């Protein structure tokens, strides 16, 4: 079932990369027991499960379609259907928000509304993770990081790429 969820979330065959990225986000957000977490675009729910396993007060995920939401609910996760420009949650409900690899899919005319919605659901001093894939050519003059899992990752003179 979890393999199906990984595919449904559009993560492809790159499970090691997905787990690596989610672990980094989890560590950076430094979850605490009193946290109320919202994962916007929670995909297959890995970061949501990690937060729950850490003992946060609450963890809510959002995905764009019912097709993405249903299997996660069947696993007992609190996942709701919603989009970034109309988040179906009350004002000030989150002390931690993650929105990773989602905003790059938001149409430009909905970006301002989406960012206002994220701000609206945040408590004062909330910790927010906005992570996106840059839309630039890879810089080849910087050192390579060796901490990325190497399962199907290959490196050559053009940069790092994943074989699928």
OpenMM code with the backbone's topology and positions (N, CA, C; nanometers):
from openmm import Vec3, app, unit

residues = "UNK UNK UNK UNK UNK UNK UNK UNK UNK UNK UNK UNK UNK UNK UNK UNK UNK UNK UNK UNK UNK UNK UNK UNK UNK UNK UNK UNK UNK UNK UNK UNK UNK UNK UNK UNK UNK UNK UNK UNK UNK UNK UNK UNK UNK UNK UNK UNK UNK UNK UNK UNK UNK UNK UNK UNK UNK UNK UNK UNK UNK UNK UNK UNK UNK UNK UNK UNK UNK UNK UNK UNK UNK UNK UNK UNK UNK UNK UNK UNK UNK UNK UNK UNK UNK UNK UNK UNK UNK UNK UNK UNK UNK UNK UNK UNK UNK UNK UNK UNK UNK UNK UNK UNK UNK UNK UNK UNK UNK UNK UNK UNK UNK UNK UNK UNK UNK UNK UNK UNK UNK UNK UNK UNK UNK UNK UNK UNK UNK UNK UNK UNK UNK UNK UNK UNK UNK UNK UNK UNK UNK UNK UNK UNK UNK UNK UNK UNK UNK UNK UNK UNK UNK UNK UNK UNK UNK UNK UNK UNK UNK UNK UNK UNK".split()
positions = [
    Vec3(0.0830, -0.1200, 0.0000),
    Vec3(0.0000, 0.0000, 0.0000),
    Vec3(0.0867, 0.1253, 0.0000),
    Vec3(0.1937, 0.1275, 0.0825),
    Vec3(0.2772, 0.2473, 0.0892),
    Vec3(0.3512, 0.2713, -0.0409),
    Vec3(0.3890, 0.1642, -0.1147),
    Vec3(0.4508, 0.1828, -0.2454),
    Vec3(0.3523, 0.2499, -0.3395),
    Vec3(0.2253, 0.2087, -0.3345),
    Vec3(0.1230, 0.2713, -0.4169),
    Vec3(0.1074, 0.4190, -0.3811),
    Vec3(0.1117, 0.4508, -0.2518),
    Vec3(0.0999, 0.5901, -0.2083),
    Vec3(0.2172, 0.6724, -0.2595),
    Vec3(0.3345, 0.6161, -0.2583),
    Vec3(0.4533, 0.6853, -0.3076),
    Vec3(0.4366, 0.7185, -0.4553),
    Vec3(0.3881, 0.6240, -0.5326),
    Vec3(0.3634, 0.6466, -0.6751),
    Vec3(0.2514, 0.7482, -0.6965),
    Vec3(0.1416, 0.7344, -0.6200),
    Vec3(0.0284, 0.8258, -0.6324),
    Vec3(0.0704, 0.9691, -0.6042),
    Vec3(0.1631, 0.9872, -0.5115),
    Vec3(0.2097, 1.1206, -0.4752),
    Vec3(0.3045, 1.1791, -0.5798),
    Vec3(0.3308, 1.1050, -0.6872),
    Vec3(0.4159, 1.1565, -0.7930),
    Vec3(0.5638, 1.1521, -0.7590),
    Vec3(0.6015, 1.0686, -0.6638),
    Vec3(0.7410, 1.0625, -0.6204),
    Vec3(0.8242, 0.9691, -0.7079),
    Vec3(0.7605, 0.8923, -0.7947),
    Vec3(0.8339, 0.8036, -0.8829),
    Vec3(0.9113, 0.6981, -0.8057),
    Vec3(1.0183, 0.6474, -0.8660),
    Vec3(1.0952, 0.5395, -0.8030),
    Vec3(1.2021, 0.5900, -0.7052),
    Vec3(1.1980, 0.7157, -0.6686),
    Vec3(1.3069, 0.7771, -0.5927),
    Vec3(1.2805, 0.7790, -0.4421),
    Vec3(1.2483, 0.6629, -0.3874),
    Vec3(1.2130, 0.6521, -0.2459),
    Vec3(1.3252, 0.7018, -0.1548),
    Vec3(1.4494, 0.6681, -0.1831),
    Vec3(1.5611, 0.7082, -0.0966),
    Vec3(1.5748, 0.8602, -0.0924),
    Vec3(1.5539, 0.9240, -0.2051),
    Vec3(1.5634, 1.0707, -0.2086),
    Vec3(1.4491, 1.1316, -0.1290),
    Vec3(1.3275, 1.0795, -0.1476),
    Vec3(1.2116, 1.1298, -0.0737),
    Vec3(1.2336, 1.1173, 0.0767),
    Vec3(1.2830, 1.0021, 0.1200),
    Vec3(1.3074, 0.9823, 0.2630),
    Vec3(1.4169, 1.0747, 0.3142),
    Vec3(1.5216, 1.0942, 0.2360),
    Vec3(1.6305, 1.1842, 0.2737),
    Vec3(1.5784, 1.3273, 0.2912),
    Vec3(1.5023, 1.3757, 0.1941),
    Vec3(1.4491, 1.5120, 0.1989),
    Vec3(1.3560, 1.5288, 0.3183),
    Vec3(1.2660, 1.4332, 0.3398),
    Vec3(1.1732, 1.4436, 0.4522),
    Vec3(1.2445, 1.4396, 0.5866),
    Vec3(1.3495, 1.3604, 0.5977),
    Vec3(1.4274, 1.3557, 0.7222),
    Vec3(1.4943, 1.4911, 0.7470),
    Vec3(1.5470, 1.5531, 0.6428),
    Vec3(1.6108, 1.6853, 0.6577),
    Vec3(1.5083, 1.7896, 0.7020),
    Vec3(1.3916, 1.7895, 0.6404),
    Vec3(1.2861, 1.8842, 0.6788),
    Vec3(1.2461, 1.8587, 0.8237),
    Vec3(1.2243, 1.7332, 0.8591),
    Vec3(1.1871, 1.6963, 0.9956),
    Vec3(1.2901, 1.7496, 1.0953),
    Vec3(1.4161, 1.7268, 1.0678),
    Vec3(1.5222, 1.7730, 1.1590),
    Vec3(1.5265, 1.9252, 1.1690),
    Vec3(1.5110, 1.9942, 1.0578),
    Vec3(1.5149, 2.1404, 1.0574),
    Vec3(1.3983, 2.2014, 1.1352),
    Vec3(1.2824, 2.1392, 1.1282),
    Vec3(1.1647, 2.1948, 1.1958),
    Vec3(1.1642, 2.1696, 1.3465),
    Vec3(1.2485, 2.0796, 1.3941),
    Vec3(1.2666, 2.0556, 1.5380),
    Vec3(1.1321, 2.0465, 1.6118),
    Vec3(1.0544, 1.9458, 1.5792),
    Vec3(0.9216, 1.9283, 1.6382),
    Vec3(0.9278, 1.9146, 1.7901),
    Vec3(0.8238, 1.9706, 1.8541),
    Vec3(0.8096, 1.9638, 2.0002),
    Vec3(0.6711, 1.9073, 2.0323),
    Vec3(0.6528, 1.8537, 2.1520),
    Vec3(0.5237, 1.7916, 2.1870),
    Vec3(0.4044, 1.8865, 2.1743),
    Vec3(0.4227, 2.0149, 2.1966),
    Vec3(0.3105, 2.1091, 2.1900),
    Vec3(0.2774, 2.1538, 2.0478),
    Vec3(0.3540, 2.1098, 1.9482),
    Vec3(0.3338, 2.1573, 1.8111),
    Vec3(0.2048, 2.1070, 1.7488),
    Vec3(0.1476, 2.1955, 1.6689),
    Vec3(0.0327, 2.1644, 1.5849),
    Vec3(0.0817, 2.1816, 1.4414),
    Vec3(0.0991, 2.0685, 1.3732),
    Vec3(0.1674, 2.0639, 1.2446),
    Vec3(0.0681, 2.0558, 1.1300),
    Vec3(0.0946, 2.1329, 1.0238),
    Vec3(0.0188, 2.1238, 0.8989),
    Vec3(0.1191, 2.1006, 0.7858),
    Vec3(0.0965, 1.9934, 0.7107),
    Vec3(0.1806, 1.9596, 0.5961),
    Vec3(0.0982, 1.9829, 0.4698),
    Vec3(0.1272, 2.0922, 0.4010),
    Vec3(0.0548, 2.1305, 0.2797),
    Vec3(0.1166, 2.0562, 0.1617),
    Vec3(0.0358, 1.9738, 0.0970),
    Vec3(0.0878, 1.8883, -0.0088),
    Vec3(0.1644, 1.7728, 0.0519),
    Vec3(0.0994, 1.7015, 0.1425),
    Vec3(0.1673, 1.5984, 0.2217),
    Vec3(0.2038, 1.4740, 0.1418),
    Vec3(0.1631, 1.4669, 0.0155),
    Vec3(0.2030, 1.3546, -0.0685),
    Vec3(0.1609, 1.2223, -0.0110),
    Vec3(0.2543, 1.1336, 0.0121),
    Vec3(0.2217, 1.0012, 0.0650),
    Vec3(0.2276, 0.9971, 0.2173),
    Vec3(0.2455, 1.1114, 0.2819),
    Vec3(0.2280, 1.1222, 0.4264),
    Vec3(0.3497, 1.0909, 0.5115),
    Vec3(0.4680, 1.0773, 0.4518),
    Vec3(0.5858, 1.0404, 0.5304),
    Vec3(0.6187, 1.1452, 0.6362),
    Vec3(0.6258, 1.2725, 0.5994),
    Vec3(0.6585, 1.3766, 0.6972),
    Vec3(0.5486, 1.3876, 0.8029),
    Vec3(0.4265, 1.3695, 0.7633),
    Vec3(0.3140, 1.3709, 0.8569),
    Vec3(0.3292, 1.2583, 0.9599),
    Vec3(0.3633, 1.1386, 0.9130),
    Vec3(0.3834, 1.0251, 1.0048),
    Vec3(0.5031, 1.0489, 1.0962),
    Vec3(0.6091, 1.1070, 1.0422),
    Vec3(0.7271, 1.1355, 1.1246),
    Vec3(0.6913, 1.2325, 1.2370),
    Vec3(0.6142, 1.3352, 1.2043),
    Vec3(0.5729, 1.4331, 1.3057),
    Vec3(0.4862, 1.3665, 1.4115),
    Vec3(0.3913, 1.2842, 1.3680),
    Vec3(0.3050, 1.2142, 1.4630),
    Vec3(0.3862, 1.1222, 1.5533),
    Vec3(0.4802, 1.0498, 1.4948),
    Vec3(0.5638, 0.9581, 1.5727),
    Vec3(0.6506, 1.0327, 1.6736),
    Vec3(0.6796, 1.1595, 1.6468),
    Vec3(0.7613, 1.2387, 1.7399),
    Vec3(0.6796, 1.2875, 1.8589),
    Vec3(0.5457, 1.2735, 1.8519),
    Vec3(0.4607, 1.3091, 1.9647),
    Vec3(0.4008, 1.4479, 1.9605),
    Vec3(0.3887, 1.5079, 1.8414),
    Vec3(0.3266, 1.6400, 1.8329),
    Vec3(0.1810, 1.6326, 1.8788),
    Vec3(0.1266, 1.7478, 1.9195),
    Vec3(-0.0127, 1.7537, 1.9653),
    Vec3(-0.1090, 1.7165, 1.8535),
    Vec3(-0.0846, 1.7687, 1.7319),
    Vec3(-0.1706, 1.7348, 1.6182),
    Vec3(-0.0902, 1.7452, 1.4895),
    Vec3(-0.1342, 1.6708, 1.3888),
    Vec3(-0.0702, 1.6706, 1.2576),
    Vec3(-0.1797, 1.6541, 1.1522),
    Vec3(-0.1902, 1.7538, 1.0655),
    Vec3(-0.2920, 1.7542, 0.9602),
    Vec3(-0.2206, 1.7675, 0.8263),
    Vec3(-0.2587, 1.6842, 0.7321),
    Vec3(-0.2036, 1.6926, 0.5975),
    Vec3(-0.3077, 1.7427, 0.5004),
    Vec3(-0.2610, 1.8069, 0.3957),
    Vec3(-0.3478, 1.8523, 0.2876),
    Vec3(-0.2948, 1.7992, 0.1553),
    Vec3(-0.3847, 1.7488, 0.0729),
    Vec3(-0.3537, 1.7119, -0.0647),
    Vec3(-0.4628, 1.7692, -0.1536),
    Vec3(-0.4304, 1.7840, -0.2815),
    Vec3(-0.5196, 1.8552, -0.3725),
    Vec3(-0.6447, 1.7783, -0.4122),
    Vec3(-0.6382, 1.6443, -0.4142),
    Vec3(-0.7524, 1.5675, -0.4649),
    Vec3(-0.7982, 1.4624, -0.3649),
    Vec3(-0.9242, 1.4267, -0.3755),
    Vec3(-0.9774, 1.3186, -0.2918),
    Vec3(-0.9056, 1.1871, -0.3202),
    Vec3(-0.8646, 1.1648, -0.4440),
    Vec3(-0.7917, 1.0430, -0.4799),
    Vec3(-0.6628, 1.0314, -0.3977),
    Vec3(-0.5980, 1.1443, -0.3703),
    Vec3(-0.4758, 1.1441, -0.2897),
    Vec3(-0.5060, 1.1344, -0.1401),
    Vec3(-0.6208, 1.1850, -0.0990),
    Vec3(-0.6571, 1.1910, 0.0429),
    Vec3(-0.7067, 1.0565, 0.0951),
    Vec3(-0.7925, 0.9906, 0.0213),
    Vec3(-0.8584, 0.8673, 0.0684),
    Vec3(-0.7635, 0.7603, 0.1223),
    Vec3(-0.6580, 0.7222, 0.0493),
    Vec3(-0.5725, 0.6151, 0.1024),
    Vec3(-0.4992, 0.6538, 0.2309),
    Vec3(-0.4699, 0.7820, 0.2468),
    Vec3(-0.4029, 0.8269, 0.3694),
    Vec3(-0.4986, 0.8251, 0.4875),
    Vec3(-0.6221, 0.8629, 0.4626),
    Vec3(-0.7238, 0.8528, 0.5689),
    Vec3(-0.7445, 0.7078, 0.6103),
    Vec3(-0.7393, 0.6173, 0.5121),
    Vec3(-0.7561, 0.4742, 0.5419),
    Vec3(-0.6463, 0.4226, 0.6340),
    Vec3(-0.5318, 0.4910, 0.6338),
    Vec3(-0.4218, 0.4550, 0.7242),
    Vec3(-0.4353, 0.5219, 0.8604),
    Vec3(-0.5422, 0.6018, 0.8780),
    Vec3(-0.5651, 0.6680, 1.0064),
    Vec3(-0.5041, 0.8065, 1.0171),
    Vec3(-0.4532, 0.8607, 0.9065),
    Vec3(-0.3958, 0.9951, 0.9094),
    Vec3(-0.5051, 1.1002, 0.8900),
    Vec3(-0.4878, 1.2152, 0.9526),
    Vec3(-0.5816, 1.3271, 0.9362),
    Vec3(-0.5376, 1.4069, 0.8143),
    Vec3(-0.5898, 1.3680, 0.6989),
    Vec3(-0.5562, 1.4335, 0.5730),
    Vec3(-0.6840, 1.4849, 0.5109),
    Vec3(-0.6764, 1.6069, 0.4609),
    Vec3(-0.7946, 1.6730, 0.4047),
    Vec3(-0.7661, 1.7202, 0.2631),
    Vec3(-0.8728, 1.7351, 0.1873),
    Vec3(-0.8599, 1.7857, 0.0516),
    Vec3(-0.8575, 1.9381, 0.0578),
    Vec3(-0.7586, 1.9974, -0.0054),
    Vec3(-0.7503, 2.1424, -0.0084),
    Vec3(-0.6369, 2.1901, -0.0963),
    Vec3(-0.6475, 2.3116, -0.1395),
    Vec3(-0.5443, 2.3732, -0.2242),
    Vec3(-0.4815, 2.4901, -0.1487),
    Vec3(-0.3656, 2.5307, -0.1942),
    Vec3(-0.2906, 2.6347, -0.1228),
    Vec3(-0.3633, 2.7682, -0.1179),
    Vec3(-0.4472, 2.7963, -0.2153),
    Vec3(-0.5147, 2.9269, -0.2173),
    Vec3(-0.6457, 2.9278, -0.1394),
    Vec3(-0.6828, 2.8144, -0.0806),
    Vec3(-0.8034, 2.8083, 0.0033),
    Vec3(-0.7878, 2.6936, 0.1035),
    Vec3(-0.7011, 2.7129, 0.1997),
    Vec3(-0.6702, 2.6086, 0.2966),
    Vec3(-0.7885, 2.5911, 0.3924),
    Vec3(-0.8439, 2.4696, 0.4007),
    Vec3(-0.9648, 2.4471, 0.4813),
    Vec3(-0.9349, 2.4273, 0.6308),
    Vec3(-0.8638, 2.5242, 0.6890),
    Vec3(-0.8290, 2.5196, 0.8307),
    Vec3(-0.8511, 2.6572, 0.8918),
    Vec3(-0.8728, 2.6630, 1.0236),
    Vec3(-0.8983, 2.7925, 1.0881),
    Vec3(-0.7719, 2.8789, 1.1006),
    Vec3(-0.7939, 3.0063, 1.1190),
    Vec3(-0.6846, 3.1012, 1.1414),
    Vec3(-0.6013, 3.0577, 1.2613),
    Vec3(-0.4705, 3.0755, 1.2507),
    Vec3(-0.3816, 3.0537, 1.3640),
    Vec3(-0.3826, 2.9145, 1.4228),
    Vec3(-0.4011, 2.8139, 1.3413),
    Vec3(-0.4119, 2.6773, 1.3944),
    Vec3(-0.2790, 2.6021, 1.3960),
    Vec3(-0.1735, 2.6552, 1.3338),
    Vec3(-0.0502, 2.5786, 1.3176),
    Vec3(0.0706, 2.6489, 1.3792),
    Vec3(0.1464, 2.5720, 1.4567),
    Vec3(0.2731, 2.6240, 1.5074),
    Vec3(0.3886, 2.5837, 1.4159),
    Vec3(0.3648, 2.4849, 1.3299),
    Vec3(0.4633, 2.4403, 1.2317),
    Vec3(0.3903, 2.4110, 1.1012),
    Vec3(0.4440, 2.4648, 0.9905),
    Vec3(0.3863, 2.4406, 0.8581),
    Vec3(0.4980, 2.4000, 0.7634),
    Vec3(0.4726, 2.2945, 0.6862),
    Vec3(0.5633, 2.2551, 0.5791),
    Vec3(0.4867, 2.2615, 0.4478),
    Vec3(0.5513, 2.3157, 0.3477),
    Vec3(0.4959, 2.3208, 0.2126),
    Vec3(0.6149, 2.2959, 0.1204),
    Vec3(0.6387, 2.1692, 0.0892),
    Vec3(0.7586, 2.1313, 0.0156),
    Vec3(0.7242, 2.0832, -0.1246),
    Vec3(0.7854, 2.1442, -0.2237),
    Vec3(0.7659, 2.1082, -0.3650),
    Vec3(0.6202, 2.1173, -0.4068),
    Vec3(0.5531, 2.2210, -0.3585),
    Vec3(0.4118, 2.2428, -0.3903),
    Vec3(0.3934, 2.3748, -0.4647),
    Vec3(0.4540, 2.4813, -0.4159),
    Vec3(0.4305, 2.6136, -0.4730),
    Vec3(0.4743, 2.6240, -0.6189),
    Vec3(0.5674, 2.5400, -0.6617),
    Vec3(0.6085, 2.5431, -0.8016),
    Vec3(0.4960, 2.4988, -0.8937),
    Vec3(0.3925, 2.4346, -0.8375),
    Vec3(0.2768, 2.3904, -0.9158),
    Vec3(0.1622, 2.4903, -0.9139),
    Vec3(0.1748, 2.5941, -0.8307),
    Vec3(0.0678, 2.6928, -0.8154),
    Vec3(0.0763, 2.7942, -0.9297),
    Vec3(-0.0369, 2.8185, -0.9983),
    Vec3(-0.0351, 2.9204, -1.1037),
    Vec3(0.0050, 3.0568, -1.0472),
    Vec3(0.0754, 3.1329, -1.1271),
    Vec3(0.1274, 3.2626, -1.0820),
    Vec3(0.0171, 3.3524, -1.0262),
    Vec3(-0.1014, 3.3504, -1.0865),
    Vec3(-0.2092, 3.4381, -1.0404),
    Vec3(-0.2676, 3.3943, -0.9054),
    Vec3(-0.2294, 3.2756, -0.8553),
    Vec3(-0.2771, 3.2290, -0.7250),
    Vec3(-0.1669, 3.2279, -0.6189),
    Vec3(-0.0470, 3.2695, -0.6558),
    Vec3(0.0662, 3.2626, -0.5633),
    Vec3(0.0477, 3.3542, -0.4426),
    Vec3(0.0105, 3.4795, -0.4628),
    Vec3(-0.0071, 3.5726, -0.3501),
    Vec3(-0.1129, 3.5223, -0.2537),
    Vec3(-0.2244, 3.4769, -0.3064),
    Vec3(-0.3318, 3.4232, -0.2224),
    Vec3(-0.2830, 3.3007, -0.1458),
    Vec3(-0.2055, 3.2161, -0.2112),
    Vec3(-0.1522, 3.0959, -0.1461),
    Vec3(-0.0614, 3.1324, -0.0294),
    Vec3(0.0271, 3.2288, -0.0487),
    Vec3(0.1174, 3.2708, 0.0586),
    Vec3(0.0403, 3.3365, 0.1729),
    Vec3(-0.0633, 3.4129, 0.1400),
    Vec3(-0.1475, 3.4729, 0.2450),
    Vec3(-0.2201, 3.3647, 0.3246),
    Vec3(-0.2651, 3.2597, 0.2570),
    Vec3(-0.3331, 3.1490, 0.3251),
    Vec3(-0.2378, 3.0778, 0.4207),
    Vec3(-0.1154, 3.0551, 0.3775),
    Vec3(-0.0176, 2.9915, 0.4657),
    Vec3(0.0045, 3.0789, 0.5883),
    Vec3(0.0206, 3.2085, 0.5679),
    Vec3(0.0396, 3.3007, 0.6810),
    Vec3(-0.0836, 3.3016, 0.7719),
    Vec3(-0.2019, 3.2926, 0.7135),
    Vec3(-0.3267, 3.2980, 0.7909),
    Vec3(-0.3380, 3.1829, 0.8901),
    Vec3(-0.2967, 3.0629, 0.8491),
    Vec3(-0.3128, 2.9481, 0.9386),
    Vec3(-0.2032, 2.9404, 1.0450),
    Vec3(-0.1008, 3.0228, 1.0323),
    Vec3(0.0119, 3.0180, 1.1267),
    Vec3(-0.0179, 3.0925, 1.2560),
    Vec3(0.0231, 3.0320, 1.3665),
    Vec3(0.0237, 3.1012, 1.4956),
    Vec3(0.1384, 3.2023, 1.4920),
    Vec3(0.1379, 3.3009, 1.5820),
    Vec3(0.2541, 3.3899, 1.5914),
    Vec3(0.3810, 3.3071, 1.6182),
    Vec3(0.4883, 3.3439, 1.5539),
    Vec3(0.6186, 3.2773, 1.5682),
    Vec3(0.6201, 3.1321, 1.5186),
    Vec3(0.5294, 3.0987, 1.4307),
    Vec3(0.5281, 2.9637, 1.3737),
    Vec3(0.6568, 2.9378, 1.2962),
    Vec3(0.6951, 2.8103, 1.2915),
    Vec3(0.8091, 2.7691, 1.2101),
    Vec3(0.7524, 2.7201, 1.0766),
    Vec3(0.8074, 2.7735, 0.9674),
    Vec3(0.7535, 2.7453, 0.8344),
    Vec3(0.8657, 2.6936, 0.7446),
    Vec3(0.8368, 2.5855, 0.6744),
    Vec3(0.9299, 2.5334, 0.5748),
    Vec3(0.8643, 2.5480, 0.4382),
    Vec3(0.9218, 2.6340, 0.3534),
    Vec3(0.8803, 2.6452, 0.2139),
    Vec3(0.9975, 2.5950, 0.1309),
    Vec3(0.9816, 2.4806, 0.0701),
    Vec3(1.0912, 2.4219, -0.0070),
    Vec3(1.0499, 2.4014, -0.1505),
    Vec3(1.1346, 2.4468, -0.2411),
    Vec3(1.1056, 2.4328, -0.3832),
    Vec3(1.2302, 2.3942, -0.4605),
    Vec3(1.2089, 2.3363, -0.5742),
    Vec3(1.3173, 2.3033, -0.6651),
    Vec3(1.3481, 2.4312, -0.7431),
    Vec3(1.4723, 2.4769, -0.7411),
    Vec3(1.5022, 2.6004, -0.8131),
    Vec3(1.4865, 2.5825, -0.9635),
    Vec3(1.4441, 2.6883, -1.0280),
    Vec3(1.4276, 2.6863, -1.1731),
    Vec3(1.5471, 2.7549, -1.2387),
    Vec3(1.6646, 2.7051, -1.2107),
    Vec3(1.7874, 2.7611, -1.2681),
    Vec3(1.8766, 2.6470, -1.3144),
    Vec3(1.9708, 2.6798, -1.4002),
    Vec3(2.0704, 2.5816, -1.4408),
    Vec3(2.1533, 2.5443, -1.3196),
    Vec3(2.1919, 2.4205, -1.3106),
    Vec3(2.2739, 2.3749, -1.1989),
    Vec3(2.4092, 2.4449, -1.2018),
    Vec3(2.4531, 2.4905, -1.0861),
    Vec3(2.5836, 2.5543, -1.0742),
    Vec3(2.6861, 2.4431, -1.0572),
    Vec3(2.7778, 2.4322, -1.1496),
    Vec3(2.8736, 2.3215, -1.1450),
    Vec3(3.0021, 2.3582, -1.0723),
    Vec3(3.0191, 2.4848, -1.0350),
    Vec3(3.1440, 2.5266, -0.9707),
    Vec3(3.1408, 2.5123, -0.8185),
    Vec3(3.0288, 2.4667, -0.7619),
    Vec3(3.0211, 2.4506, -0.6168),
    Vec3(3.0493, 2.3058, -0.5785),
    Vec3(3.0983, 2.2833, -0.4574),
    Vec3(3.1272, 2.1455, -0.4147),
    Vec3(3.0010, 2.0603, -0.4113),
    Vec3(3.0159, 1.9329, -0.4338),
    Vec3(2.9053, 1.8375, -0.4274),
    Vec3(2.8861, 1.7936, -0.2830),
    Vec3(2.7619, 1.7733, -0.2429),
    Vec3(2.7326, 1.7209, -0.1103),
    Vec3(2.7339, 1.5699, -0.1176),
    Vec3(2.7988, 1.5080, -0.0242),
    Vec3(2.8110, 1.3627, -0.0244),
    Vec3(2.7081, 1.2958, 0.0662),
    Vec3(2.6165, 1.3733, 0.1273),
    Vec3(2.5235, 1.3155, 0.2239),
    Vec3(2.3940, 1.2655, 0.1608),
    Vec3(2.3749, 1.2839, 0.0299),
    Vec3(2.2546, 1.2354, -0.0376),
    Vec3(2.2668, 1.0844, -0.0527),
    Vec3(2.1593, 1.0080, -0.0258),
    Vec3(2.1668, 0.8630, -0.0394),
    Vec3(2.2077, 0.8248, -0.1818),
    Vec3(2.2850, 0.7196, -0.1943),
    Vec3(2.3430, 0.6868, -0.3238),
    Vec3(2.2791, 0.5680, -0.3931),
    Vec3(2.1661, 0.5189, -0.3467),
    Vec3(2.1012, 0.4038, -0.4080),
    Vec3(2.1054, 0.4062, -0.5591),
    Vec3(2.0270, 0.4872, -0.6237),
    Vec3(2.0252, 0.4995, -0.7686),
    Vec3(2.0754, 0.6365, -0.8119),
    Vec3(2.1542, 0.7015, -0.7296),
    Vec3(2.2053, 0.8335, -0.7608),
    Vec3(2.3408, 0.8182, -0.8302),
    Vec3(2.3582, 0.8903, -0.9379),
    Vec3(2.4829, 0.8848, -1.0129),
    Vec3(2.5355, 1.0266, -1.0290),
    Vec3(2.6664, 1.0379, -1.0393),
    Vec3(2.7259, 1.1695, -1.0559),
    Vec3(2.8253, 1.1621, -1.1706),
    Vec3(2.8220, 1.2618, -1.2562),
    Vec3(2.9208, 1.2727, -1.3622),
    Vec3(2.9515, 1.4208, -1.3810),
    Vec3(3.0164, 1.4570, -1.4875),
    Vec3(3.0540, 1.5960, -1.5115),
    Vec3(2.9356, 1.6896, -1.5279),
    Vec3(2.8166, 1.6354, -1.5532),
    Vec3(2.6975, 1.7183, -1.5708),
    Vec3(2.6237, 1.7421, -1.4413),
    Vec3(2.6576, 1.6708, -1.3362),
    Vec3(2.5888, 1.6879, -1.2086),
    Vec3(2.5384, 1.5550, -1.1559),
    Vec3(2.4450, 1.5605, -1.0610),
    Vec3(2.3870, 1.4396, -1.0025),
    Vec3(2.2550, 1.4103, -1.0709),
    Vec3(2.2263, 1.2829, -1.0913),
    Vec3(2.0998, 1.2430, -1.1493),
    Vec3(2.0621, 1.1063, -1.0956),
    Vec3(1.9348, 1.0764, -1.1044),
    Vec3(1.8838, 0.9501, -1.0512),
    Vec3(1.8446, 0.8592, -1.1651),
    Vec3(1.8814, 0.7358, -1.1537),
    Vec3(1.8427, 0.6369, -1.2542),
    Vec3(1.7153, 0.5698, -1.2083),
    Vec3(1.6246, 0.5491, -1.2954),
    Vec3(1.4980, 0.4888, -1.2544),
    Vec3(1.4653, 0.3674, -1.3223),
] * unit.nanometer
topology = app.Topology()
chain = topology.addChain("A")
for resn in residues:
    res = topology.addResidue(resn, chain)
    for name in ("N", "CA", "C"):
        topology.addAtom(name, app.Element.getBySymbol(name[0]), res)
